[in-house]
């Protein structure tokens, strides 16, 4: 849980962060429906910007340039009454994360490493922003402390169904509403 002064209202947004396979793209529309909001997948925004699939964008730009580009694009994102589903690498962009925090609460969808490896496999075609020689397990271990640092609320998505996760998040949001 973060220590920042958290405000949530109808003019807020909510951002989902977490590893590939944590359920961000699955959970975002479910949570949005519960809240009566829209959902936005930032990977699709990046794909639309480049007119390419995300993995092709990562391959084209390289990991470092991709992360810089993701930071730039998401640092200018504006959204209210929207559940924002982010790419797993968004946490490397300080400006993007500051912007997402301005939009509203940041929810960390947590899964254990074993579940991540089962769901993602080698990550082929997923648009993972990692160095080719880096294992998925090493990437997981690198990112978890960063996700935890930015999280206002954490939910273990490998321990509950998607519907249960959406309901728990909605209840938490209701509990912090202004």
N, C-alpha and C positions, 0 to 999 in steps of 0.2 A: 504494500500500500504506500502510495506517495504521501509526502507531507505537505503538498501544496494546498492552498485554500481553494477547495473545490466548490464550484457553483454549477447547478444544473437547472435548466428551465426549458420551456417550450422553444426557446430561441437557441438552444444548444444543439450540438451534434454529439455523436459518440464515435470513437475510433476503436477498431479491433486490431490488436497486434499479436504476433506469435509466429512460430515456425510454420513452414510448409507442412500441411497435413493436420494442423491444429483445428481446422474447421472454420476459418474466417469467412471464406466465400459461401459456405453452407449456412453458417449462423447469421450472417448479416441480413439476408432477406427475412429470416424468421423473426429476428429481433425487430427489424423495421416494421414488419406487419403487426407485431404486438404493440408497438408504439404509435402506429398510424403514420409512419414516416417513410421516406425513400431510403434506398441503399445505393452505395457507390463503391465499386471495386477499383482501387487506384491502379492495379495492374492493367485493367482495361483502358484507363485514361492514358497510361504510358503507351500501350499498344496503339491506341488511336492517334496519339501524337506522332508516332513514328510510322504508322501504317504497316506494322510488322507484329508477328507474334512475340511475346515477351522473351522467350529464349533466343530468338533471332536478334532482338534488341541487345540483350546481354552479350551475345557472341559478337555482334557488330561493334559495340562500344568498348567491350572489355569490362571487367568487374568494377574497377575504380571509377571509370568514367560513367558507368551505369549508375553507381551509387550517387555520384555528384549530380547527375541529371535527375534522378529520382528526388533527391533533396531539393533541387531547384523547382521542379514541377509542383511538388507537394507543399513547398513553403508558401506557395501562392494560392493554394486550394481554399475556396470558401464554400461552406455548406452549413445550412441550418436544418434542423429536423431531418437529419440524415445519419444513417449508420454507415460509417466509412470503413471498408475492409481494405487493409493495407497489404503490401507485399512484405515478406518477412525481413527484408533488408532495410526497411524504412528507418529503423532505429539507429542506423549509422549516420543519418542526416540530422544534425542538431537543429537546423532551421525548420525542417519538415516536422520534427517532433514538437518544437515550440509552437508551431502553427496548429498542429493537431490538439495540443493541450489547450490552446486558446479556444478552439472550437467546442471543447467539452471534455468529459471524462475519457480516459484511455483504459480500455479493458484488455488485459493480457489473457489470451486463450492458451493455457498451459497444457502441454502433453509431456509424458516422459519420453526419454530418448528412444527406448525400445519401440514405443508406439510410432514415433516419428519415422524411425527406420523402416518399420513395417508398412506404413502408409505411403511413404515417399520413395522407397527403394533407393536407387542410385540418383534419383532426381532428374533423370533424362527428360528433356522437353518441358520441365516445370518452370523454367526461368529463374533458377536459383542463382543468386549473385554471390558466387563463391569461386575461389581459385580452383582450377581444374585438379590440382594435386591435393586439395583439402578434402578430407572425408566429411560426410554428412554429420557424423558423430562429433568431429572436431568443431564444425560450424555450430552445431547445437550447443556444445559446451561454451563456445565463445559468446553466443547470443543470449543465453538464458539470463545472466546477470544484468544485461542491458535491458531486456524486456522487464525484468523485475524492478529496475530503477525507474522506469517510466510508468509503471502500472498504477492506476488509481484503484483498480479492482482486478482480482485474478480469479479465474475459474478453471478447474481441471476438466477440459472437454473430453478427455479419455475416460472419465469416471461417470459421466452423465450423458444422456441422450441430447441431441441438438435441441429438441423442444424444452427439455429440462434446463439446459444451459440458458436458452433465451429467456425462460421464465425467471430464473435466478437473477440474471442481469437486469431484467425489467423491474423486478422487486427491489433490487439494490438501488437502481436509478430513482425509483419512487421514494425510497427512504432518504435520499439526499436532495430531493427536489425543493427548490426555494418556495 
